[in-house]
Amino acid sequence: MIKPAYFFELLRDNGIDFFTGVPDSLLKDICAYITDNTTKNKHIISANEGGAVALAAGNYLATSEISLVYMQNSGLGNSINPLLSLAAVEVYSIPILLLIGWRGEPGTKDEPQHIKQGAVTLKLLEASDICYDILPNDFEKAKSIIEKAIMFAKINKTPYALVVRKDTFEKYSLKKNIQKNEYDLEREEAIKMVINNLQSNDIVIATTGKISRELYEYRDELQQSHSSDFLMVGSMGHAGQTALAIAIKKTKKRIFCLDGDGSLIMHTGALAITGSLYPKNYIHIIFNNQAHDSVGGQPTVAGNIDFVLLAKSMNYKNAFSIEKKLDLKNNIKKIINTEGPVLLEIKVKKGARKNLSRPKKNPVQNKNEFMKFIQC
Ligand SMILES: Cc1ncc(C[n+]2csc(CCOP(=O)(O)OP(=O)(O)O)c2C)c(N)n1
């Protein structure tokens, strides 16, 4: 396996001193190493993968230097537009080294949301005329491939991708931002408190990552059905808009979107669309741990956002922020009964249970049961 330190130093020796992207579980060790060993202006965890490509373009325009853009292959879709209409040789011709975590690699076992993406990852790169190599997990073999990739990108002024398989990087634990924040609520506990206050016909749409997994486990623990919950296991950042469309079609039901701060930041503009439609039955709950907790705990910028102000400016009817367990306990009923669209930010600790399982129902079963539930 490749030591993150060796990879990082090799990039630096080859002129890469600007790093940006959205964290990925397969890249969590190298992402953590970059976070720990760069200053704020040299490493930007972007809102989404397209933003990372745009940042890399800006860095090149300002410095003539190539950047590293990292992402999970799930984020390739977000990056395709700026890759093809900004960085491509036919447009502005910008050198970028892409580092892409290959979830769902054919022949490996992975979650359903990664299967299709994994199967078409190389084809998407080929269709986009982006040259790539699969990164060997032996540093000596990887070294020449990395050097060649950077050289190719620089000479041809083009994006070049390194595709990263599972277990390519050696373990490295994030040192910055590891302290649990001061909040007294665990996310899982906060989810339970919300669920305990729902009625049997309420609908829940949950975002990508551990929020959906914790919700799923809690329904099992309560011996409740999962049919009122739609788990957005993929398509990070879009749970709010799926919830919105359901809310405007199912006006007699309350629709709860359980969102994460990383997910919300990924497509924040969607809040304005929700606000513009005034869905009275829409309750948007953000579990803000200021991190991409599900993929290694890399920080988000959510510690500096006033979500109440943000929601109000986006025309949400009501907005609240809670950070104390007791306040949540005492106010949750009242808050979820106020007129929507409502945004509730719950500030929670980073971290999750180590033994958290994954949904046992597949997405199509989830969809079918959910659609049946919401017809009633
Ligand atoms: C488009 C896209 N980019 C990246 C990922 C990888 N990913 C899965 S969950 C996650 C973090 C989500 O963070 P947040 O919404 O704050 O929830 P938390 O994990 O902190 O509960 C990321 C980056 C993804 N699934 N899709």
The ligand as a Gaussian input file, in Angstrom:
#p B3LYP/6-31G(d) Opt

LIG

1 1
 C      -21.529000      13.399000      -5.143000
 C      -20.905000      12.687000      -3.992000
 N      -19.734000      13.111000      -3.500000
 C      -19.160000      12.479000      -2.448000
 C      -19.759000      11.391000      -1.881000
 C      -19.120000      10.638000      -0.730000
 N      -19.851000      10.918000       0.525000
 C      -20.780000      10.070000       1.035000
 S      -21.441000      10.595000       2.463000
 C      -20.460000      11.967000       2.456000
 C      -20.470000      12.944000       3.594000
 C      -21.797000      13.486000       3.918000
 O      -21.611000      14.500000       4.868000
 P      -22.848000      15.098000       5.655000
 O      -23.979000      15.336000       4.741000
 O      -22.358000      16.258000       6.459000
 O      -23.294000      13.912000       6.616000
 P      -22.455000      13.146000       7.752000
 O      -21.712000      12.083000       7.049000
 O      -21.568000      14.129000       8.430000
 O      -23.519000      12.637000       8.657000
 C      -19.644000      12.018000       1.312000
 C      -18.687000      13.102000       0.996000
 C      -20.993000      10.975000      -2.435000
 N      -21.669000       9.924000      -1.959000
 N      -21.529000      11.621000      -3.470000

